[in-house]
Amino acid sequence: MTHRILVTDEVALSGLYPIVDDDAFSVVSIDDSASAEFVSALVEADALIVRSATTVTRDMIGLAPNLRAVGRAGVGVDNVDIPAASERGIAVFNAPGGNTIAAAELTMALLLSVARRVPAADASLRSGQWDRAVFKGVELRGKTLGLIGAGRIGGEVAIRCRAFGMDVVVHDPYLSPERADELGARLVTLDDVLARADFISIHVPLTDETRGICGFEAIAKMKPTVFIVNASRGGVVDEEALAAALRDGLIAGAALDVYETEPLPDESPLRDAPNLVLTPHLGASTAEAQVGVATEVADKIKNLLTSGDGSEAINAGALG
């Protein structure tokens, strides 16, 4: 029996070797999920692998009578209708480990960029200016990093910031004291993070509890010299509140890689906010990470289709 796997969104085919190199699988790659060719292939697919560009809706699932698995080559599964998949007994897999280092390193890049005003200085120099005094920055050494969430990625950020000579405080109700000690971090309340931190980095999934966690009320508790970085999920930062805080000088700066709506709308208040670094969701955009997440999700789908092992599905509890 040959298992048909449909791949889209430019998932790194080199990372799919667990299934590409196995004669039990037939892999078809179609990067335009709106095309008739994609729909035709979906009808016969046993599994679908996507990144973030394709939204796996209830209607899409309804077009795939043979579908047994959906793989998200990345961490977030906001673009997959998990209840619809569960109703059909379709396992949904993600790849939380494959892009950990890439996301942590991007967070460090954003921290340094906003602290030293690198993008603005680059733009100024390219425009013919040589105005060094305008771009005086701050050092990370001796400052306090406040982490909101310290899972895989947040933990790696803590390790790197400790190497820069920073103190680290963290709010994460799921982090054990033992793990906090391993990271060299102190567990504190959310209010303590907001009040103490010179830099705040957010590393949480988007849930009802975390949506808008960095909004007007939270910003009012922060130092006016604080820098905020979010490379986790769009929606955990209230973008209107952040833009207003930057315009009014309530915080020193911010850097974002993720947004409530992607691509970022032309009318977004973030586009003309001062002291703000914006990148277009680059957290997993390294060659190594793209191979890593593809391999991780391919392994999980292979296990399901060949041995029935769906234990690593994020909806495993709903599959019975």
Phi, psi and omega in degrees: 000132179257128178269127182267125181243124177258127183240137179219181176066028177057038172300138184295108183296331179296336178277351183268020184302333178301331179253327180296322183273007181247123182295348179282355183235142173242117186253126177241128180249118178227109189278350177257097183286355177264359185277156177296327179297319178296313181299319179298318179289327181296325181301328183258359188285139172270336179211151180233131178241126182229166165254229185259346185287329183264130174263119181272096185268171175300319179296319179296317178298324180294340179276356188238083185295336182264359188295128179242344182207145170238127179248127176258112181282075183163189185271301187290143179239029178299335184267014177238128177282090186293317177302318179296319178295317182297321179300328180270358183075024181267125178284139177245122181245148169232185184227077186289342185264338190291334183245017184302308184293320179300315181292322178294318180292324176295320177302316178296320178299319180291318178303311182291322181296317182282328179291323182255004175056041185298311182299319181292321179294320178298313181297321180296314181297319180294336180274002177103003182270161172218069190247075186296323186296330183292334189252035175294128183251197177230156179269154172282325183305131178083355180268166179257123172268127174254115179263130169254097187097129181219055173279217182305307186286313179301323178296319178293325176295319179301315180300315182291322180290327174298322178294337176275001179086024180266150166277146184234124171243148186219140169247116179200106183295347181258000182269127180282154175302325180295317179292321177301318178298320179300325182276352184070032184243156176254129176282126180221176177282165177299318179298324177295317177301312183298322184280326188270329195287140169270332174228134177242126178238130188256131182218070181227155172286163177273112178227177176300328182283328185263347181300125179069021183298333175253085182233199183304313183295316180294316182298326180296340181268355185270162172294148176290348179262008186283151171243136182246133177234132175227110174238026183262274179225143173295146179102339178281340173254128174285108189292325177294318179295318180295313180300318180295319180296321178292317179296323184271000179071025180282339174224164186278327183178175181202162175217132182231141173243348184226155191217159179300319177235128179235136356300158181297125182297150179301326185273006181301135178294347179289333189297330180243018177284139181282159175053043182229127176260129181238132173230151188272066176054064184260005188310318182256012187271064167234155180300320182293319182293320181295323174292318183297315181290326178295316180295317182298314183285328177295319178300317182292319179292320178300315180298320180293312187286334182263328183234359179077012182276103178249023186295336181267005176292141180288344176250028184303322182294337182267356184268347179081000000 
